Amino acid sequence: MLSQVMDCGTLCDPSRLRGFGVAIRRARAAGGAHATDRTISSRRAERPGSTGLRDAFSKQRLFQNAWKELYPHHLEWVSLSQGGKVTSVDAADMTLVTDFDRRKAAVANVIPPQKAGRIAEAAGVADRTGWCPIDPGTFESKLVPKIHVLGDAAIAGGMPKSAFAANAQAKVCAAAIVKLLAGEQPAEPKLINNCYSVVGPDYGISIAGVYRPVDGVLTEIPGSGGVSPLDAPRSTRAQEAQFADGWFNTITNEVFG
Ligand SMILES: Cc1cc2nc3c(=O)[nH]c(=O)nc-3n(C[C@H](O)[C@H](O)[C@H](O)COP(=O)(O)OP(=O)(O)OC[C@H]3O[C@@H](n4cnc5c(N)ncnc54)[C@H](O)[C@@H]3O)c2cc1C
C-alpha cells in the first residue's frame, strides 16, 4: 500500500516551498507479519529560478517521533537527498521511479507539484511561479486590481497554505472589501494559523502562528506561535487530538452550517 503523508504545515510551507510526501508500504512476503513502508518526498518552489527541492518538512521531528512510536517497522521517510525524488510514475506497472531506484506499490498516492488553479492563470492573477501575488492587507491581486485571491492560490508570505489560514484570510478579505467599497482604508489585519495533525488515534500534534503585514509581506510575529513540545507525554498528544476534533467541528460548522 502506498499512501500520502501530508499535513497542512507540510503542504503549506509559506513564501518558500511547497511540498508533499508519499509513503509506500510493501509487504515483505504474502501474508507476512511485517511490512516495510517508504515515504518519498518531493518539493516544489514558489520562487522562480529556485530548484524548490529540499529535505525537510513542517513538524518533522514530531512526525518522525510519532511514526517511530506508533508505526515501528511500517513507515520510512526517504528524504530528497537519499533518493526520495519521484521523477516519473509508471501507472501501468504501479511503479514510482526515483533518481536512483524503481519502487513498486500496491496502492500509490502521488501528488504532483502544485500551483494555483487554471482560472487564476486565465484571469491574469498568477505570476510565473504559478501562484498569485496579493496585497497582504486586502488580498487584492497585485497584478489585476479589484480581484481578490486568498487561500492556497495566494502568495501569503510566511503564512502556511492551510484550511485554517484560508478561513482566516477569507474573513480579513471580506472585511477589507466592505471597507474599500465604502471608500475607507481597511485596518491592518492580524491572522492566525493553527494546523493540527492527528498522526494516530489519540495522538495529535500542532503548529501555530500569528501573522501581520510587514513591508508588504505577511510575516509571523516573533514569539507568537510554536509547535507541540517534542517531549510531551501521551496525555498531551491525546489532548491535542481532541483539540483537532474540536477545531474540525468548529470550522466545518462555520463554513457549511
Ligand atoms: C491531505 C491534506 C491534508 C490537509 N490537512 C489540513 C489540516 O489538517 N488543516 C488545515 O488547516 N489544512 C489542511 N490541508 C490544507 C487545506 O486543505 C487547504 O489549504 C485548503 O483546502 C485551501 O483552501 P482553498 O479554498 O484555498 O482551496 P481549495 O480547498 O483547493 O478550494 C478551491 C476550490 O475551487 C474550485 N475551483 C477551481 N477552479 C474553479 C473554477 N474554474 N470554477 C469554480 N470552482 C473552481 C476547486 O474545485 C476547489 O473546490 C490539507 C490538505 C491536504 C491535501
The ligand as a Tripos MOL2 file, in Angstrom:
@<TRIPOS>MOLECULE
LIG
   53    58     1     0     0
SMALL
NO_CHARGES

@<TRIPOS>ATOM
      1 C1         -4.0690   15.6710    2.6140 C.3       1 LIG1
      2 C2         -4.2630   17.0660    3.0650 C.ar      1 LIG1
      3 C3         -4.3790   17.3220    4.4230 C.ar      1 LIG1
      4 C4         -4.5760   18.6160    4.8800 C.ar      1 LIG1
      5 N1         -4.7010   18.8270    6.2320 N.ar      1 LIG1
      6 C5         -5.0050   20.0650    6.6630 C.ar      1 LIG1
      7 C6         -5.2420   20.2900    8.0590 C.ar      1 LIG1
      8 O1         -5.1890   19.3880    8.8740 O.2       1 LIG1
      9 N2         -5.5140   21.5510    8.4580 N.ar      1 LIG1
     10 C7         -5.5880   22.5830    7.5690 C.ar      1 LIG1
     11 O2         -5.8670   23.7060    8.0120 O.2       1 LIG1
     12 N3         -5.3560   22.4020    6.2500 N.ar      1 LIG1
     13 C8         -5.0750   21.1690    5.7660 C.ar      1 LIG1
     14 N4         -4.8560   20.9680    4.4210 N.ar      1 LIG1
     15 C9         -4.8050   22.1160    3.5230 C.3       1 LIG1
     16 C10        -6.1840   22.6110    3.1130 C.3       1 LIG1
     17 O3         -6.9470   21.5420    2.5770 O.3       1 LIG1
     18 C11        -6.0340   23.7080    2.0590 C.3       1 LIG1
     19 O4         -5.0810   24.6560    2.4820 O.3       1 LIG1
     20 C12        -7.3780   24.4090    1.8590 C.3       1 LIG1
     21 O5         -8.3230   23.4920    1.3470 O.3       1 LIG1
     22 C13        -7.2190   25.5830    0.8910 C.3       1 LIG1
     23 O6         -8.4790   26.1400    0.6680 O.3       1 LIG1
     24 P1         -8.7380   26.9610   -0.6510 P.3       1 LIG1
     25 O7        -10.1700   27.3940   -0.5690 O.co2     1 LIG1
     26 O8         -7.6960   27.9910   -0.8290 O.co2     1 LIG1
     27 O9         -8.5270   25.9420   -1.8530 O.3       1 LIG1
     28 P2         -9.3220   24.6180   -2.1920 P.3       1 LIG1
     29 O10        -9.8210   23.9260   -0.9470 O.co2     1 LIG1
     30 O11        -8.4410   23.8640   -3.1150 O.co2     1 LIG1
     31 O12       -10.6170   25.1390   -2.9400 O.3       1 LIG1
     32 C14       -10.5700   25.6420   -4.2420 C.3       1 LIG1
     33 C15       -11.8920   25.2540   -4.9000 C.3       1 LIG1
     34 O13       -12.0290   25.9490   -6.1400 O.3       1 LIG1
     35 C16       -12.6100   25.0650   -7.0640 C.3       1 LIG1
     36 N5        -12.3350   25.5700   -8.4210 N.ar      1 LIG1
     37 C17       -11.1760   25.5490   -9.0970 C.ar      1 LIG1
     38 N6        -11.3300   26.1050  -10.3260 N.ar      1 LIG1
     39 C18       -12.6100   26.5090  -10.3830 C.ar      1 LIG1
     40 C19       -13.3850   27.1520  -11.4010 C.ar      1 LIG1
     41 N7        -12.8520   27.4990  -12.5710 N.pl3     1 LIG1
     42 N8        -14.6800   27.4040  -11.1390 N.ar      1 LIG1
     43 C20       -15.2480   27.0590   -9.9560 C.ar      1 LIG1
     44 N9        -14.5570   26.4510   -8.9640 N.ar      1 LIG1
     45 C21       -13.2640   26.1710   -9.1870 C.ar      1 LIG1
     46 C22       -11.9480   23.7330   -6.7420 C.3       1 LIG1
     47 O14       -12.7020   22.6560   -7.2600 O.3       1 LIG1
     48 C23       -11.9450   23.7610   -5.2200 C.3       1 LIG1
     49 O15       -13.1350   23.2400   -4.6750 O.3       1 LIG1
     50 C24        -4.6540   19.6770    3.9500 C.ar      1 LIG1
     51 C25        -4.5450   19.4180    2.5790 C.ar      1 LIG1
     52 C26        -4.3490   18.1220    2.1360 C.ar      1 LIG1
     53 C27        -4.2370   17.8670    0.6610 C.3       1 LIG1
@<TRIPOS>BOND
     1     1     2 1
     2     2     3 ar
     3     2    52 ar
     4     3     4 ar
     5     4     5 ar
     6     4    50 ar
     7     5     6 ar
     8     6     7 ar
     9     6    13 1
    10     7     8 2
    11     7     9 ar
    12     9    10 ar
    13    10    11 2
    14    10    12 ar
    15    12    13 ar
    16    13    14 ar
    17    14    15 1
    18    14    50 ar
    19    15    16 1
    20    16    17 1
    21    16    18 1
    22    18    19 1
    23    18    20 1
    24    20    21 1
    25    20    22 1
    26    22    23 1
    27    23    24 1
    28    24    25 2
    29    24    26 1
    30    24    27 1
    31    27    28 1
    32    28    29 2
    33    28    30 1
    34    28    31 1
    35    31    32 1
    36    32    33 1
    37    33    34 1
    38    33    48 1
    39    34    35 1
    40    35    36 1
    41    35    46 1
    42    36    37 ar
    43    36    45 ar
    44    37    38 ar
    45    38    39 ar
    46    39    40 ar
    47    39    45 ar
    48    40    41 1
    49    40    42 ar
    50    42    43 ar
    51    43    44 ar
    52    44    45 ar
    53    46    47 1
    54    46    48 1
    55    48    49 1
    56    50    51 ar
    57    51    52 ar
    58    52    53 1
@<TRIPOS>SUBSTRUCTURE
     1 LIG1         1 GROUP 0 **** ****
